[in-house]
Amino acid sequence: MSIIDDLTAAAATPGLPPADRAQLKLAAVDVDVDRRSTFVIDGFEFDLTKAWVDMIGGEWLWTGARTAGDQPVMMSGADTVAPFQDVYWIYGPLIEVRPRTAADYRKALRAPTPADLGGAA
């Protein structure tokens, strides 16, 4: 029995005050949403709320949909859509796209120094 089943069963308890029943139902939905925003393949857990980049630089985002087999449907660009497993096996490895910081932009914009190129400073 899962936590979602436990919360749903608790919400159906006879004599439970309506406010408590509503709170348990909302908790069950929150748990289900959290569970469904990740996907595990080959022992690796992928956070579907983040963007992932493949080995050739394509950025993949979850569409929020799933296939009949519960595979997250991923999208790259405007016209490439595929189940997560296909993206993982065909285009992987996948690397999480992290938000850029101001320091990242400063580093990219400044001229390289000899130390950056492996020479003496």
Secondary structure by P-SEA (a helix, b strand, c coil): ccaaaaaaaaaacccccaaaaaaaaaaaaaaaaaaacccccccccccccbbbbcccbbbbbbcccccccccbbbbccccccccaaaaaaacccbbbbccccaaaaaaaacccccccccccc
